[in-house]
Amino acid sequence: MEKTALNQSIVRGFIWNFISLAIHRSFDFIIKLVLARILFPEQFGIVAMAAVFTSFIQVFTNLGFGAAIVQKKESELRDEHFHTAFWSGIVWAIFLYTIVFFIVTPIVSNFYNEPILLSIIPVLSLGILSSPINAIQKAILTRNLEFKKIALINNMAGIFSGILALVLAYLGFGVWALVFNSVATFVVAMPLYFKFTNWKPKSIWDRKAFNDIFGFGVFTTGTNLLGNLAGNLDYLFIGKILSSSLVGAYSLAMMITAQFQTNLITLINQIMYPVFGKLQDDKTSLKKYYATVTMYNSLLVFPFMGFFIVFNETFITVFFGDKWSMAVIPLMLLAVSQLVSTLSSTFPVVLRSIGKPKLEMKIQFIVTFFIDIPLVYFGTHIYGVIGTSIAIIIINIFNLFIAQYYTGKLIDFGYSNLMKSIYKPTLITFTTILFTYLLIPVLNVPFYINFSIYFILYSGLFFLFFKKEMSPIISTIKAMAKK
C-alpha cells in the first residue's frame, strides 16, 4: 500500500473511530449517569469486584490469536490461520468457562465474603464464550482497515446493552442491570461481526497454522494477563482492604477518566497496529507515525482530563449526586494519572507490531511485580482510595520512563521527540485550565456555562494552533460526506 493511500486509510479510520467513540461514550455516560442515580455505590462496587476476576479469565479467551493474525505479513498468512484460530478459540473458551463456573466463582466469593458473587460471576463471564468468535472477525476487519464497520458494531452493541440496563434498573433488578449491561455488549456484537465480514468458519484445523499464531499469541496473552493484573490491582486491594462502597466510588472515578482515555487510545491503536505492522521494516516512518499518534492522543485526552481536574467536585455533585462524594478526590488524581499515561499509551503497539511480543511481556512482568503491586498495596493500605490514586500516578510515570528508554533504542524516538509531539497540546490545555480556573470566581455562573467556556476556549486554541494539521482531515471528511 502506497503511503498516500495509507495516510488516507489512517485518517478515515481515525474519523470513524472518533465518531464511534463520541457516540458510544456519550451514550454510555448517559446510561451510567442514570444508573448511578438509581443504584448505589456498593452495587457498582460488587460488579467491579466480580469484573476483576472475570477480566483475568477474559484475557485467555483467544490466546492472542487475533493480534497474531493482524500482525502477520500478507505473504505469510493463509486461510488455515483464520479457521484454526477460530476453532482453537472456541474449544479453549468452553474449557475456561467451565473453570470459572466450578472453581473461580466460589474462590472469589469467599475472598470478598460476598455470597451474591456466586450468582453474578457465571453470568458476567458469558462473554468468555463469545469473545474468541468476535476476536477473529474483528481481526479480519482490522487487517483490512475497515474501521467504519467496527465503529457501527460497537455503537449498535453499546446502544442495545445500555437500553437493556436502563430497563432492568427501572424494573428493580438492581445490580443485575449492571451485569447484563456488560454481557449484552458481547452477545449483540457476535451476529453483527458475521454480517459485516461475510466470513464463515470451515472445518479446518492445521497444526502448522496453530504453531504460527500460538507462537506469537502466547507472548501477547502473557502481556495482556500481566497488564490486566496491573490494571485491576486497585479494585482488588480496595475491595479486600476497604469496602464495596469505596470500590464503587473509585470505579466511578476510574470509569469517567480511565475508560474514556482507554477507549480512545484503544481505538487509535487499533488503527495504528496494522499500519505499524505494514511499516515494521521502515523505522523512519515508524518514528514519524509514533510522534503523530502521540500528539493526537494528547490533543484528544488532555482537555478532558484537565476538565476533570478543574471541575471534579462540581462534576460529581451535579451529575451523580452527593452520595458519590467519595469519588471527588480520586477523580482529580486519576485525571492526572491519565495525562501521564497517554504519553506512553502507544508504546506496546509498537513493540507488538515490530515482532517483539516477548520483550513486551518481560517489561510488563517486571513492572507488574516490582512496581505496580507494592505501590498499589501500600498506597491503599495506608491512605485508602486516595493512596491508590496516587500510586496509579507514580506507576504511570515509571511506565513513561520505560517506554521512552525503549522507543529511543528501537525507533530513535527520544525525550526531545516526545516534547516536540506534546508541547502544543500541553500549552493549549494549560492555558485553558488556567484561564477557566481564574474566570470561574469572577463569573459565578452555573456549571454548564463553565463547561461551555472551557471547551469553546480549548476548541478555539486547537484550531488556531493546528489549522495546518487539520486540513487533510477536513478534506477527507468532505470527501466521505459526498459518497
Buried (B, 14 or more C-beta within 10 A) or exposed (E): EEEEEBBBBBBBBBBBBBBBBEBBBEBBBEBBEBBBEBBBBBBBBBBBBBBBBBBBBBBBBBBBBBBBBBBBEEEEBEEBBBBBBBBBBBEBBEEBBEBBEEEBBEEBBEBBEBEBBEBBBBBBBBBBBBBBBBBBBBBBBBBEBBBBBBBBBBBBBBBBBBBBBBEBBEEEBBBBBBBBBBBBBBBBBBEBBBEBBEBEBEEBBBEEBBEBBBEBBBBBBBBBBBBBBBBBBBBBBBBBEBBBBBBBBBBBBBBBBBBBBBBBBEBBBBBBBBBBBBBBEEBEBBBBBBBBBBBBBBBBBBBBBBBBBBBBBBBBBEBBEEBBBBBBBBBBBBBBBBBBBBBBBBBBBBBBBBBBBBBBBBBBBEBBEEBBBEBBBEBBBEEBBBBBBBBBBBBBBBBBEBBBEBBBEBBEBBEEBBEEBBEBBBEBBEEBBEBBBEBBEEEEEEBEEBBEBBBEBBEEBBEEBBEEBEEEBEEBBEEEEEE
